[in-house]
Amino acid sequence: MPGIIDTINRHKPTEVICFHDECYGTYTSYCSAVGIDVPFKPVHFFEFRYRRLFKLKDAIRPVNLKVAYQRPCSSRLSPDKHHFVRNIFELVGVECVEREYVDENALCCAGAIQGQRREGSRRRAAKIQRKNIEDMKKAGAQVCIFNCPACFQTLGALVAAEGIKPMHMSDLCRLAIGEKPMGWR
């Protein structure tokens, strides 16, 4: 970790945008817990996105979609940043559908369970995934928003097979300012 921080610090950043919760958690929690100095300010990706979108608010056109957010397990490392998900949704004009498995009650994508390769793990993972996707469908989600690449890889094709478009949060933000992400009609 000190080597990574030294490499980043050679560029003399004042802030470093952390795309994934685990990176943010490493710089804001782990490093201080083990006595490693972080000479720059780690900024959570959602906070950065929200601030940037707020500056561009005059360019935003409401996206008008019903979305479900797949909260990754690693977001538990940054619970104080989770509010930015709803803030972004409000700013870009999407409706976050009311679900049973949302926010603190969110279900995992089950990718880690699949990777265990223990007897019954695939069955357990499939059961969790089915429960999660059924909840999205029941709530009327048109799009499932992901931030975690592992969640996207694990659930993306499964939600698509059920008629729910998988999309990264960054692509949703791009849509709101008039850009067309690849594969979007």
Disulfide bonds with the S-S distance in Angstrom:
none
